[in-house]
């Protein structure tokens, strides 16, 4: 199991950041992702594995005026 934005989620070996975003339907273009407090670069989501028991934070970046 992993935690994504405070909610428990099933985990499997080899799970990536991109897979989590797809499963959770995070489609907003401007997001930041942290895994266990480490910021993950946008271009590496497909290659970045998420370990079991990880704490994943997905933050929507919003601008306004």
PyMOL Python script that loads the backbone (N, CA, C, O; Angstrom):
from pymol import cmd

cmd.read_pdbstr("""\
ATOM      1  N   UNK A   1       0.844  -1.191   0.000  1.00  0.00           N
ATOM      2  CA  UNK A   1       0.000   0.000   0.000  1.00  0.00           C
ATOM      3  C   UNK A   1       0.887   1.251   0.000  1.00  0.00           C
ATOM      4  O   UNK A   1       1.970   1.263   0.583  1.00  0.00           O
ATOM      5  N   UNK A   2       0.407   2.282  -0.656  1.00  0.00           N
ATOM      6  CA  UNK A   2       1.044   3.593  -0.624  1.00  0.00           C
ATOM      7  C   UNK A   2      -0.016   4.601  -0.199  1.00  0.00           C
ATOM      8  O   UNK A   2      -1.206   4.289  -0.151  1.00  0.00           O
ATOM      9  N   UNK A   3       0.429   5.801   0.104  1.00  0.00           N
ATOM     10  CA  UNK A   3      -0.481   6.887   0.436  1.00  0.00           C
ATOM     11  C   UNK A   3      -0.340   7.964  -0.633  1.00  0.00           C
ATOM     12  O   UNK A   3       0.766   8.425  -0.914  1.00  0.00           O
ATOM     13  N   UNK A   4      -1.464   8.367  -1.230  1.00  0.00           N
ATOM     14  CA  UNK A   4      -1.474   9.418  -2.240  1.00  0.00           C
ATOM     15  C   UNK A   4      -2.389  10.527  -1.737  1.00  0.00           C
ATOM     16  O   UNK A   4      -3.600  10.341  -1.616  1.00  0.00           O
ATOM     17  N   UNK A   5      -1.803  11.671  -1.449  1.00  0.00           N
ATOM     18  CA  UNK A   5      -2.549  12.824  -0.917  1.00  0.00           C
ATOM     19  C   UNK A   5      -3.423  12.415   0.275  1.00  0.00           C
ATOM     20  O   UNK A   5      -4.569  12.846   0.398  1.00  0.00           O
ATOM     21  N   UNK A   6      -2.867  11.590   1.134  1.00  0.00           N
ATOM     22  CA  UNK A   6      -3.548  11.206   2.361  1.00  0.00           C
ATOM     23  C   UNK A   6      -4.460   9.995   2.253  1.00  0.00           C
ATOM     24  O   UNK A   6      -4.963   9.520   3.271  1.00  0.00           O
ATOM     25  N   UNK A   7      -4.688   9.482   1.047  1.00  0.00           N
ATOM     26  CA  UNK A   7      -5.555   8.311   0.836  1.00  0.00           C
ATOM     27  C   UNK A   7      -4.706   7.082   0.545  1.00  0.00           C
ATOM     28  O   UNK A   7      -3.743   7.153  -0.218  1.00  0.00           O
ATOM     29  N   UNK A   8      -5.066   5.949   1.155  1.00  0.00           N
ATOM     30  CA  UNK A   8      -4.361   4.698   0.909  1.00  0.00           C
ATOM     31  C   UNK A   8      -4.712   4.185  -0.483  1.00  0.00           C
ATOM     32  O   UNK A   8      -5.842   4.337  -0.948  1.00  0.00           O
ATOM     33  N   UNK A   9      -3.723   3.571  -1.145  1.00  0.00           N
ATOM     34  CA  UNK A   9      -3.900   3.066  -2.500  1.00  0.00           C
ATOM     35  C   UNK A   9      -3.122   1.771  -2.639  1.00  0.00           C
ATOM     36  O   UNK A   9      -2.024   1.639  -2.098  1.00  0.00           O
ATOM     37  N   UNK A  10      -3.695   0.803  -3.373  1.00  0.00           N
ATOM     38  CA  UNK A  10      -2.994  -0.453  -3.629  1.00  0.00           C
ATOM     39  C   UNK A  10      -1.702  -0.175  -4.384  1.00  0.00           C
ATOM     40  O   UNK A  10      -1.630   0.742  -5.203  1.00  0.00           O
ATOM     41  N   UNK A  11      -0.687  -0.978  -4.098  1.00  0.00           N
ATOM     42  CA  UNK A  11       0.631  -0.829  -4.711  1.00  0.00           C
ATOM     43  C   UNK A  11       1.016  -2.150  -5.354  1.00  0.00           C
ATOM     44  O   UNK A  11       0.593  -3.211  -4.896  1.00  0.00           O
ATOM     45  N   UNK A  12       1.825  -2.092  -6.424  1.00  0.00           N
ATOM     46  CA  UNK A  12       2.413  -3.303  -6.995  1.00  0.00           C
ATOM     47  C   UNK A  12       3.850  -3.009  -7.388  1.00  0.00           C
ATOM     48  O   UNK A  12       4.214  -1.859  -7.632  1.00  0.00           O
ATOM     49  N   UNK A  13       4.650  -4.037  -7.446  1.00  0.00           N
ATOM     50  CA  UNK A  13       6.055  -3.907  -7.789  1.00  0.00           C
ATOM     51  C   UNK A  13       6.201  -3.262  -9.166  1.00  0.00           C
ATOM     52  O   UNK A  13       5.536  -3.670 -10.118  1.00  0.00           O
ATOM     53  N   UNK A  14       7.062  -2.268  -9.270  1.00  0.00           N
ATOM     54  CA  UNK A  14       7.295  -1.576 -10.534  1.00  0.00           C
ATOM     55  C   UNK A  14       6.356  -0.421 -10.808  1.00  0.00           C
ATOM     56  O   UNK A  14       6.425   0.183 -11.879  1.00  0.00           O
ATOM     57  N   UNK A  15       5.477  -0.096  -9.867  1.00  0.00           N
ATOM     58  CA  UNK A  15       4.537   1.012 -10.054  1.00  0.00           C
ATOM     59  C   UNK A  15       5.310   2.313 -10.245  1.00  0.00           C
ATOM     60  O   UNK A  15       6.280   2.578  -9.535  1.00  0.00           O
ATOM     61  N   UNK A  16       4.872   3.128 -11.214  1.00  0.00           N
ATOM     62  CA  UNK A  16       5.541   4.394 -11.504  1.00  0.00           C
ATOM     63  C   UNK A  16       4.660   5.583 -11.132  1.00  0.00           C
ATOM     64  O   UNK A  16       3.460   5.449 -10.896  1.00  0.00           O
ATOM     65  N   UNK A  17       5.292   6.739 -11.090  1.00  0.00           N
ATOM     66  CA  UNK A  17       4.558   7.982 -10.831  1.00  0.00           C
ATOM     67  C   UNK A  17       3.493   8.175 -11.914  1.00  0.00           C
ATOM     68  O   UNK A  17       2.357   8.532 -11.602  1.00  0.00           O
ATOM     69  N   UNK A  18       3.846   7.944 -13.175  1.00  0.00           N
ATOM     70  CA  UNK A  18       2.889   8.121 -14.272  1.00  0.00           C
ATOM     71  C   UNK A  18       1.668   7.226 -14.091  1.00  0.00           C
ATOM     72  O   UNK A  18       0.544   7.649 -14.358  1.00  0.00           O
ATOM     73  N   UNK A  19       1.883   5.998 -13.642  1.00  0.00           N
ATOM     74  CA  UNK A  19       0.771   5.074 -13.430  1.00  0.00           C
ATOM     75  C   UNK A  19      -0.160   5.569 -12.325  1.00  0.00           C
ATOM     76  O   UNK A  19      -1.381   5.473 -12.446  1.00  0.00           O
ATOM     77  N   UNK A  20       0.413   6.091 -11.262  1.00  0.00           N
ATOM     78  CA  UNK A  20      -0.398   6.639 -10.168  1.00  0.00           C
ATOM     79  C   UNK A  20      -1.246   7.807 -10.673  1.00  0.00           C
ATOM     80  O   UNK A  20      -2.436   7.893 -10.368  1.00  0.00           O
ATOM     81  N   UNK A  21      -0.636   8.696 -11.438  1.00  0.00           N
ATOM     82  CA  UNK A  21      -1.370   9.841 -11.975  1.00  0.00           C
ATOM     83  C   UNK A  21      -2.524   9.388 -12.858  1.00  0.00           C
ATOM     84  O   UNK A  21      -3.608   9.971 -12.819  1.00  0.00           O
ATOM     85  N   UNK A  22      -2.293   8.348 -13.657  1.00  0.00           N
ATOM     86  CA  UNK A  22      -3.345   7.829 -14.526  1.00  0.00           C
ATOM     87  C   UNK A  22      -4.468   7.174 -13.713  1.00  0.00           C
ATOM     88  O   UNK A  22      -5.646   7.438 -13.955  1.00  0.00           O
ATOM     89  N   UNK A  23      -4.108   6.336 -12.764  1.00  0.00           N
ATOM     90  CA  UNK A  23      -5.106   5.650 -11.941  1.00  0.00           C
ATOM     91  C   UNK A  23      -5.964   6.652 -11.182  1.00  0.00           C
ATOM     92  O   UNK A  23      -7.182   6.501 -11.097  1.00  0.00           O
ATOM     93  N   UNK A  24      -5.321   7.673 -10.632  1.00  0.00           N
ATOM     94  CA  UNK A  24      -6.038   8.664  -9.828  1.00  0.00           C
ATOM     95  C   UNK A  24      -6.666   9.771 -10.677  1.00  0.00           C
ATOM     96  O   UNK A  24      -7.306  10.679 -10.147  1.00  0.00           O
ATOM     97  N   UNK A  25      -6.480   9.692 -11.997  1.00  0.00           N
ATOM     98  CA  UNK A  25      -7.060  10.638 -12.942  1.00  0.00           C
ATOM     99  C   UNK A  25      -6.584  12.078 -12.711  1.00  0.00           C
ATOM    100  O   UNK A  25      -7.362  13.026 -12.813  1.00  0.00           O
ATOM    101  N   UNK A  26      -5.305  12.218 -12.402  1.00  0.00           N
ATOM    102  CA  UNK A  26      -4.706  13.553 -12.287  1.00  0.00           C
ATOM    103  C   UNK A  26      -4.292  13.992 -13.683  1.00  0.00           C
ATOM    104  O   UNK A  26      -3.201  13.657 -14.146  1.00  0.00           O
ATOM    105  N   UNK A  27      -5.163  14.743 -14.355  1.00  0.00           N
ATOM    106  CA  UNK A  27      -4.918  15.127 -15.735  1.00  0.00           C
ATOM    107  C   UNK A  27      -4.546  16.606 -15.879  1.00  0.00           C
ATOM    108  O   UNK A  27      -4.200  17.057 -16.971  1.00  0.00           O
ATOM    109  N   UNK A  28      -4.619  17.350 -14.790  1.00  0.00           N
ATOM    110  CA  UNK A  28      -4.260  18.771 -14.829  1.00  0.00           C
ATOM    111  C   UNK A  28      -2.803  18.902 -15.258  1.00  0.00           C
ATOM    112  O   UNK A  28      -1.937  18.215 -14.715  1.00  0.00           O
ATOM    113  N   UNK A  29      -2.524  19.762 -16.211  1.00  0.00           N
ATOM    114  CA  UNK A  29      -1.185  19.882 -16.795  1.00  0.00           C
ATOM    115  C   UNK A  29      -0.142  20.395 -15.803  1.00  0.00           C
ATOM    116  O   UNK A  29       1.005  19.947 -15.823  1.00  0.00           O
ATOM    117  N   UNK A  30      -0.522  21.305 -14.960  1.00  0.00           N
ATOM    118  CA  UNK A  30       0.434  21.947 -14.059  1.00  0.00           C
ATOM    119  C   UNK A  30       0.358  21.301 -12.667  1.00  0.00           C
ATOM    120  O   UNK A  30      -0.404  21.743 -11.807  1.00  0.00           O
ATOM    121  N   UNK A  31       1.156  20.256 -12.464  1.00  0.00           N
ATOM    122  CA  UNK A  31       1.212  19.600 -11.163  1.00  0.00           C
ATOM    123  C   UNK A  31       2.663  19.431 -10.744  1.00  0.00           C
ATOM    124  O   UNK A  31       3.579  19.470 -11.566  1.00  0.00           O
ATOM    125  N   UNK A  32       2.844  19.247  -9.467  1.00  0.00           N
ATOM    126  CA  UNK A  32       4.143  18.887  -8.901  1.00  0.00           C
ATOM    127  C   UNK A  32       3.924  17.595  -8.126  1.00  0.00           C
ATOM    128  O   UNK A  32       2.890  17.415  -7.482  1.00  0.00           O
ATOM    129  N   UNK A  33       4.908  16.694  -8.193  1.00  0.00           N
ATOM    130  CA  UNK A  33       4.797  15.409  -7.518  1.00  0.00           C
ATOM    131  C   UNK A  33       6.001  15.208  -6.605  1.00  0.00           C
ATOM    132  O   UNK A  33       7.146  15.430  -6.997  1.00  0.00           O
ATOM    133  N   UNK A  34       5.712  14.783  -5.377  1.00  0.00           N
ATOM    134  CA  UNK A  34       6.753  14.422  -4.419  1.00  0.00           C
ATOM    135  C   UNK A  34       6.532  12.977  -3.998  1.00  0.00           C
ATOM    136  O   UNK A  34       5.400  12.551  -3.766  1.00  0.00           O
ATOM    137  N   UNK A  35       7.625  12.228  -3.901  1.00  0.00           N
ATOM    138  CA  UNK A  35       7.583  10.866  -3.372  1.00  0.00           C
ATOM    139  C   UNK A  35       8.508  10.839  -2.166  1.00  0.00           C
ATOM    140  O   UNK A  35       9.713  11.060  -2.284  1.00  0.00           O
ATOM    141  N   UNK A  36       7.932  10.566  -1.014  1.00  0.00           N
ATOM    142  CA  UNK A  36       8.682  10.575   0.255  1.00  0.00           C
ATOM    143  C   UNK A  36       9.470  11.865   0.428  1.00  0.00           C
ATOM    144  O   UNK A  36      10.618  11.852   0.874  1.00  0.00           O
ATOM    145  N   UNK A  37       8.835  12.984   0.068  1.00  0.00           N
ATOM    146  CA  UNK A  37       9.430  14.301   0.265  1.00  0.00           C
ATOM    147  C   UNK A  37      10.383  14.746  -0.825  1.00  0.00           C
ATOM    148  O   UNK A  37      10.883  15.870  -0.779  1.00  0.00           O
ATOM    149  N   UNK A  38      10.649  13.890  -1.811  1.00  0.00           N
ATOM    150  CA  UNK A  38      11.569  14.232  -2.900  1.00  0.00           C
ATOM    151  C   UNK A  38      10.782  14.664  -4.129  1.00  0.00           C
ATOM    152  O   UNK A  38       9.917  13.929  -4.607  1.00  0.00           O
ATOM    153  N   UNK A  39      11.082  15.861  -4.644  1.00  0.00           N
ATOM    154  CA  UNK A  39      10.412  16.372  -5.836  1.00  0.00           C
ATOM    155  C   UNK A  39      10.830  15.546  -7.053  1.00  0.00           C
ATOM    156  O   UNK A  39      12.020  15.318  -7.275  1.00  0.00           O
ATOM    157  N   UNK A  40       9.855  15.104  -7.834  1.00  0.00           N
ATOM    158  CA  UNK A  40      10.113  14.293  -9.020  1.00  0.00           C
ATOM    159  C   UNK A  40       9.999  15.181 -10.256  1.00  0.00           C
ATOM    160  O   UNK A  40       9.007  15.889 -10.428  1.00  0.00           O
ATOM    161  N   UNK A  41      11.015  15.139 -11.113  1.00  0.00           N
ATOM    162  CA  UNK A  41      10.998  15.958 -12.322  1.00  0.00           C
ATOM    163  C   UNK A  41       9.945  15.453 -13.292  1.00  0.00           C
ATOM    164  O   UNK A  41       9.791  14.247 -13.481  1.00  0.00           O
ATOM    165  N   UNK A  42       9.228  16.371 -13.901  1.00  0.00           N
ATOM    166  CA  UNK A  42       8.109  16.063 -14.790  1.00  0.00           C
ATOM    167  C   UNK A  42       8.486  15.056 -15.882  1.00  0.00           C
ATOM    168  O   UNK A  42       7.706  14.139 -16.142  1.00  0.00           O
ATOM    169  N   UNK A  43       9.597  15.183 -16.504  1.00  0.00           N
ATOM    170  CA  UNK A  43       9.976  14.300 -17.607  1.00  0.00           C
ATOM    171  C   UNK A  43      10.361  12.893 -17.191  1.00  0.00           C
ATOM    172  O   UNK A  43      10.655  12.054 -18.044  1.00  0.00           O
ATOM    173  N   UNK A  44      10.364  12.620 -15.885  1.00  0.00           N
ATOM    174  CA  UNK A  44      10.794  11.302 -15.410  1.00  0.00           C
ATOM    175  C   UNK A  44       9.658  10.476 -14.811  1.00  0.00           C
ATOM    176  O   UNK A  44       9.916   9.420 -14.233  1.00  0.00           O
ATOM    177  N   UNK A  45       8.429  10.917 -14.931  1.00  0.00           N
ATOM    178  CA  UNK A  45       7.297  10.222 -14.302  1.00  0.00           C
ATOM    179  C   UNK A  45       7.175   8.771 -14.782  1.00  0.00           C
ATOM    180  O   UNK A  45       6.869   7.882 -13.986  1.00  0.00           O
ATOM    181  N   UNK A  46       7.410   8.527 -16.070  1.00  0.00           N
ATOM    182  CA  UNK A  46       7.296   7.171 -16.626  1.00  0.00           C
ATOM    183  C   UNK A  46       8.372   6.234 -16.079  1.00  0.00           C
ATOM    184  O   UNK A  46       8.137   5.031 -15.961  1.00  0.00           O
ATOM    185  N   UNK A  47       9.544   6.766 -15.745  1.00  0.00           N
ATOM    186  CA  UNK A  47      10.666   5.946 -15.303  1.00  0.00           C
ATOM    187  C   UNK A  47      10.820   5.884 -13.788  1.00  0.00           C
ATOM    188  O   UNK A  47      11.584   5.060 -13.285  1.00  0.00           O
ATOM    189  N   UNK A  48      10.115   6.731 -13.056  1.00  0.00           N
ATOM    190  CA  UNK A  48      10.305   6.815 -11.606  1.00  0.00           C
ATOM    191  C   UNK A  48       9.420   5.802 -10.889  1.00  0.00           C
ATOM    192  O   UNK A  48       8.197   5.938 -10.853  1.00  0.00           O
ATOM    193  N   UNK A  49      10.067   4.778 -10.316  1.00  0.00           N
ATOM    194  CA  UNK A  49       9.345   3.771  -9.538  1.00  0.00           C
ATOM    195  C   UNK A  49       8.992   4.319  -8.165  1.00  0.00           C
ATOM    196  O   UNK A  49       9.730   5.115  -7.585  1.00  0.00           O
ATOM    197  N   UNK A  50       7.868   3.883  -7.668  1.00  0.00           N
ATOM    198  CA  UNK A  50       7.394   4.296  -6.345  1.00  0.00           C
ATOM    199  C   UNK A  50       7.492   3.080  -5.421  1.00  0.00           C
ATOM    200  O   UNK A  50       6.904   2.039  -5.716  1.00  0.00           O
ATOM    201  N   UNK A  51       8.222   3.193  -4.315  1.00  0.00           N
ATOM    202  CA  UNK A  51       8.376   2.039  -3.422  1.00  0.00           C
ATOM    203  C   UNK A  51       7.128   1.785  -2.582  1.00  0.00           C
ATOM    204  O   UNK A  51       6.312   2.680  -2.362  1.00  0.00           O
ATOM    205  N   UNK A  52       7.003   0.551  -2.124  1.00  0.00           N
ATOM    206  CA  UNK A  52       5.914   0.197  -1.218  1.00  0.00           C
ATOM    207  C   UNK A  52       5.982   1.080   0.023  1.00  0.00           C
ATOM    208  O   UNK A  52       7.070   1.411   0.493  1.00  0.00           O
ATOM    209  N   UNK A  53       4.836   1.458   0.547  1.00  0.00           N
ATOM    210  CA  UNK A  53       4.693   2.302   1.738  1.00  0.00           C
ATOM    211  C   UNK A  53       5.116   3.754   1.506  1.00  0.00           C
ATOM    212  O   UNK A  53       5.329   4.497   2.464  1.00  0.00           O
ATOM    213  N   UNK A  54       5.236   4.159   0.251  1.00  0.00           N
ATOM    214  CA  UNK A  54       5.632   5.536  -0.056  1.00  0.00           C
ATOM    215  C   UNK A  54       4.512   6.516   0.265  1.00  0.00           C
ATOM    216  O   UNK A  54       3.329   6.176   0.260  1.00  0.00           O
ATOM    217  N   UNK A  55       4.933   7.745   0.546  1.00  0.00           N
ATOM    218  CA  UNK A  55       4.005   8.861   0.715  1.00  0.00           C
ATOM    219  C   UNK A  55       4.134   9.721  -0.534  1.00  0.00           C
ATOM    220  O   UNK A  55       5.171  10.345  -0.759  1.00  0.00           O
ATOM    221  N   UNK A  56       3.089   9.754  -1.339  1.00  0.00           N
ATOM    222  CA  UNK A  56       3.087  10.502  -2.602  1.00  0.00           C
ATOM    223  C   UNK A  56       2.185  11.720  -2.435  1.00  0.00           C
ATOM    224  O   UNK A  56       1.050  11.611  -1.971  1.00  0.00           O
ATOM    225  N   UNK A  57       2.707  12.874  -2.820  1.00  0.00           N
ATOM    226  CA  UNK A  57       1.933  14.110  -2.801  1.00  0.00           C
ATOM    227  C   UNK A  57       1.846  14.646  -4.219  1.00  0.00           C
ATOM    228  O   UNK A  57       2.864  14.837  -4.883  1.00  0.00           O
ATOM    229  N   UNK A  58       0.614  14.891  -4.685  1.00  0.00           N
ATOM    230  CA  UNK A  58       0.388  15.483  -5.996  1.00  0.00           C
ATOM    231  C   UNK A  58      -0.261  16.833  -5.748  1.00  0.00           C
ATOM    232  O   UNK A  58      -1.345  16.929  -5.172  1.00  0.00           O
ATOM    233  N   UNK A  59       0.428  17.873  -6.196  1.00  0.00           N
ATOM    234  CA  UNK A  59      -0.012  19.240  -5.905  1.00  0.00           C
ATOM    235  C   UNK A  59      -0.351  19.944  -7.218  1.00  0.00           C
ATOM    236  O   UNK A  59       0.479  20.040  -8.122  1.00  0.00           O
ATOM    237  N   UNK A  60      -1.599  20.438  -7.300  1.00  0.00           N
ATOM    238  CA  UNK A  60      -2.011  21.220  -8.467  1.00  0.00           C
ATOM    239  C   UNK A  60      -1.456  22.627  -8.321  1.00  0.00           C
ATOM    240  O   UNK A  60      -1.651  23.276  -7.293  1.00  0.00           O
ATOM    241  N   UNK A  61      -0.771  23.090  -9.343  1.00  0.00           N
ATOM    242  CA  UNK A  61      -0.240  24.444  -9.356  1.00  0.00           C
ATOM    243  C   UNK A  61      -1.298  25.350  -9.987  1.00  0.00           C
ATOM    244  O   UNK A  61      -1.682  25.159 -11.141  1.00  0.00           O
ATOM    245  N   UNK A  62      -1.758  26.324  -9.228  1.00  0.00           N
ATOM    246  CA  UNK A  62      -2.826  27.207  -9.690  1.00  0.00           C
ATOM    247  C   UNK A  62      -2.318  28.633  -9.671  1.00  0.00           C
ATOM    248  O   UNK A  62      -1.700  29.074  -8.702  1.00  0.00           O
ATOM    249  N   UNK A  63      -2.584  29.349 -10.753  1.00  0.00           N
ATOM    250  CA  UNK A  63      -2.222  30.771 -10.789  1.00  0.00           C
ATOM    251  C   UNK A  63      -3.494  31.581 -10.948  1.00  0.00           C
ATOM    252  O   UNK A  63      -4.529  31.077 -11.383  1.00  0.00           O
ATOM    253  N   UNK A  64      -3.394  32.793 -10.600  1.00  0.00           N
ATOM    254  CA  UNK A  64      -4.565  33.655 -10.706  1.00  0.00           C
ATOM    255  C   UNK A  64      -4.153  35.110 -10.657  1.00  0.00           C
ATOM    256  O   UNK A  64      -2.972  35.442 -10.552  1.00  0.00           O
ATOM    257  N   UNK A  65      -5.122  35.941 -10.732  1.00  0.00           N
ATOM    258  CA  UNK A  65      -4.774  37.344 -10.739  1.00  0.00           C
ATOM    259  C   UNK A  65      -5.796  38.180 -10.048  1.00  0.00           C
ATOM    260  O   UNK A  65      -5.644  39.399  -9.968  1.00  0.00           O
TER     261      UNK A  65
END
""", "prot")
cmd.dss("prot")
cmd.show_as("cartoon", "prot")
cmd.util.cbc("prot")
cmd.orient("prot")
